[in-house]
Amino acid sequence: MSAVIEPGEFRRILGHWPSGVVVVTAMGSDGPVGMSCSSFTSVSLDPPLIGFFPAVTSATWPAIREAGRFTVNVLAHHHEELSRAFSQKGIDRFAAVPWHEGEAGPVIDDAAAWIACELYDELPAGDHTLVLGTVLALSAAEQSGPLVFHRGGYARLA
């Protein structure tokens, strides 16, 4: 028998685990698409795989899936507003964002790092989907610290 865990309490307790923030982007049939995500991880070195978890209700994930390739943009410490914008619905998320086309999707110009991927697999994971991507190319701006999400808010590493 499993315990009944209240979702709000689950979120509050797991919020004690800090995470980085990424924006996953792709070139959709109608132009660039992207979404913020704080559930991102490295998965495998051989082959090089990453993973992230969009909600099953995401309106953006299907467009990224259809593209078959995507870029994970690791947000820098000054990207709080950008992260919030890529979490909103019904707006042009790329309107005020300097970016350029990468081999697998839009690359945010001043991201802390970017990782170009090809869709490897996706698996159901409760109210989310586990997306696995094969890493095609990657790069980092060594001078830029990451944006961190912790206990429901944004933070910087000291």
N, C-alpha and C positions, 0 to 999 in steps of 0.2 A: 504494500500500500504506500503510495507516495503522499507527501505532505502537500497541503494546499498553501501555496505561496501567493500572497496578494501582489499584483503587478506593481503598484506604486512602491511598496516596500522593497521588492526585488530591485527595481530601478534605483532606489535610494541607496541601498547597500552596495550594489555593484558600481555605483557612481564613485565610490571610494577608490576604485581602480582607475588611475589616469590613463588616457589614451591620446594619441595624436589625432589630427583631423586631416582628412583628405577630401579632395573633390575628384570624383570619377567622371571623365568626359569621353565623348565619342562624337563622330560626325554622323548625325542622323540623316534621314532622307530629306528633312526640311532645314538642315543646318546643324550647328553645334548644340549638343545636349550635355547636361551635367548635373550631378547631385553631390551634396555633402555626405560624408560618411565618417563615423568615428569607430566603426567596427571593421578594422583593417588589420591584416597580419601577414607576415611572411609564412610560407607553408613548407616549402621544400627547396633545397639547394640543387638537387640533381633528380629531376629536371628543376630549373628555377620556376617556382610557382608562388603566387600570392593569393590571398583570399579576402573577400569582403562580404558584407551581409545586408543587401537591400531588403526593405520590408516588402512583403508580398503585395501590399497595397500601393507600392511605388508606381507612379505614372511614368517615371523617367527610365527605370530599369528596362522595360521592354524595348525602348528605342536603342539603348546601349547594346542589349542582347542582339538585336537585329543587325547592328553594325558589325558584330563579330570581333571587333577590336576596340580597345579602350585605353585611355591613359589615366593613371592614378597620379594626381598632383598632390604632393605632400605640402600642406599649407605652412607658411612661415609665421612667426610670432605676430606679425602685424596684419594678419588676414582675418581677424574676427568678423568684420563686416562682410567680407567676401563669403565666409563660411555661412553666415546667417542668410545671405542672399541666395546661395545655392540650396538652402533648405526651404525657401518659400515657393509657393505655387502661384501660377498665373502671372509671372513677371518674366522679362527677358533677363535671364541670369547672367548673360555675357555682356550686357549693355555697357557697363563701366569697367570691364575687366580686360586689361591688355593680355592678349594671347596670340599664339601663332600655331599653325598646323604642324602637328607631329606625325610620325608614321602610323600612329594608332588612334589619334584623336587630338583635340586641342590641348596645348601645353600652356599653362598659365606662366606668363613671362618671368615673374619673380618668385615662383614656387621654391620652397626649400629643396625639393627634389621632384623628379618625375619618373614614372615607370610605364613604359609602353608594353601592352599586353595583348594577347590573343585569347579569346574565350576558350578555356580548356574543358570546363564542366560546370554544372550547377546542380545543387541538391536541395531538397526541401529541408528546412530547419525551423519547425514551428511556424511562427508568424513572420519569419524571414526566409530568405533563400541564401544558401552558401554558394557564392560565385568563386570559381577558381580560374585564375588566369596564368597562362604561360608567359613569362617575361621575355620580351623581344629585345629591349634596349632600356637603358636607365642612365640617369645622370643626377648629380647633386650640386647645389651651390653651397660649398663648405662654410661660408661665412654666415649663413642664415639659420637661426634657431627655429624649432618647430612651434606651431600652435598646439596647445594642450587643452583637452577637455577633462575637467575634474569636478565632481560633485555638483553637476548641473551648470557649471560656468566655465569660462575660458581662463587659461593661465599661461604663464611663460616659465620656461626653465631658468633658474638663476645662473 
